[in-house]
Amino acid sequence: MAEQPAEGRCLRVEMTTDGPAEAERLARSVIERRLAACAQVGGPVTSCYRWEGEVRFDKEWTVVMKTAADRLDALTAHLVEEHGYDVPEIIAVPVEGGNPGYLRWVVGETRPEA
C-alpha cells in the first residue's frame, strides 16, 4: 500500500443527516465547491444517541466524502453552515494509503478553480 506524501494527504469525512434529499443536496454542494472529490450517500441507518438528556433512535442517511487534508477546514465550515442539525456530526479520518492514482485525483479535484 502506497503512503501519501504529507502535502497530498487525503481524508475520509463522514456525516449524517435526516433524509436522502438533504444528504444528496449536501453531497452535491461539496462537490460543486470542490471541497471534496467524491461523496457517497447511504442509508437509512438507525442512529442511537443522547440529545438534550434523552436517548433517541432516529433514521439517518450517511454521506462519506473524500477530500485533501488542506480542504478540511473549508469543508467543515461549509457543512456546519448548510446542515440542518444544530450540531452536525462531521468526522475526519486520515487515509493512510491506497491507490496512488486515486489519491492524486482526490487532491486534484479539491483544488479551487483558478
C-alpha positions in Angstrom: 0.0 0.0 0.0 1.5 3.3 -1.1 1.8 6.0 1.6 0.8 9.6 0.8 3.3 12.5 0.8 2.5 15.0 3.6 1.5 17.7 1.0 -1.1 15.4 -0.6 -2.7 13.8 2.5 -6.3 12.6 2.0 -9.1 12.3 4.5 -12.4 10.4 4.6 -15.0 12.7 6.1 -18.2 11.2 7.5 -21.5 13.0 8.2 -25.1 12.0 8.9 -28.4 13.9 8.1 -32.1 13.3 8.4 -33.1 12.2 4.9 -31.9 11.2 1.4 -32.8 14.6 -0.3 -30.8 16.5 2.3 -27.9 14.1 2.1 -27.8 14.4 -1.7 -28.1 18.2 -1.5 -25.1 18.4 0.8 -23.1 15.9 -1.2 -23.7 17.9 -4.4 -22.8 21.2 -2.7 -19.4 20.0 -1.5 -18.5 18.6 -5.0 -19.7 21.7 -6.8 -17.5 23.8 -4.5 -14.5 21.5 -4.9 -14.4 20.8 -1.1 -14.5 17.1 -1.8 -13.6 14.9 -4.8 -16.3 12.3 -4.1 -19.3 11.9 -1.9 -21.3 8.7 -1.3 -24.8 8.7 0.1 -26.0 5.6 2.0 -28.9 4.8 4.3 -31.0 4.6 6.0 -29.2 3.7 9.2 -30.6 3.8 12.7 -28.6 6.1 15.0 -28.9 5.8 18.8 -27.6 8.8 20.7 -28.3 11.0 23.7 -29.6 14.5 22.9 -30.8 17.0 25.5 -30.9 14.3 28.2 -33.0 11.9 26.1 -31.8 8.6 24.5 -33.1 8.7 20.9 -33.3 6.3 17.9 -33.6 8.0 14.5 -33.3 7.1 10.9 -30.4 8.9 9.2 -28.5 8.9 6.0 -24.7 9.0 5.8 -22.5 11.0 3.5 -18.9 9.8 3.1 -16.6 12.3 1.4 -13.0 12.1 0.2 -11.0 15.2 0.4 -7.5 16.6 0.7 -6.4 17.4 4.3 -5.8 21.0 3.5 -9.5 21.4 2.5 -10.9 20.1 5.8 -11.5 23.4 7.5 -13.3 24.8 4.5 -15.4 21.6 4.1 -16.3 21.6 7.8 -17.3 25.3 7.8 -19.5 24.8 4.7 -21.2 21.7 6.2 -21.8 23.4 9.5 -23.3 26.4 7.7 -25.5 24.3 5.3 -26.6 21.5 7.6 -30.0 21.4 9.2 -28.8 20.0 12.6 -27.7 22.2 15.5 -24.6 20.2 16.0 -23.9 18.0 12.8 -21.7 15.0 13.0 -18.6 15.8 10.9 -15.7 13.4 11.5 -12.5 13.2 9.5 -10.4 10.0 9.4 -7.0 10.0 7.8 -6.4 7.8 4.8 -3.1 6.0 5.4 -2.6 4.7 1.9 -4.3 3.4 -1.2 -4.2 3.6 -4.9 -1.7 6.5 -5.7 -3.6 7.5 -8.8 -6.9 7.8 -6.9 -5.3 9.7 -4.1 -3.7 12.2 -6.6 -7.2 12.5 -8.2 -8.7 13.4 -4.8 -6.2 16.1 -4.2 -6.5 17.4 -7.8 -10.3 17.6 -7.7 -10.3 19.6 -4.5 -8.1 22.4 -5.8 -10.0 25.7 -6.1 -10.6 26.6 -9.7 -8.3 29.3 -11.0 
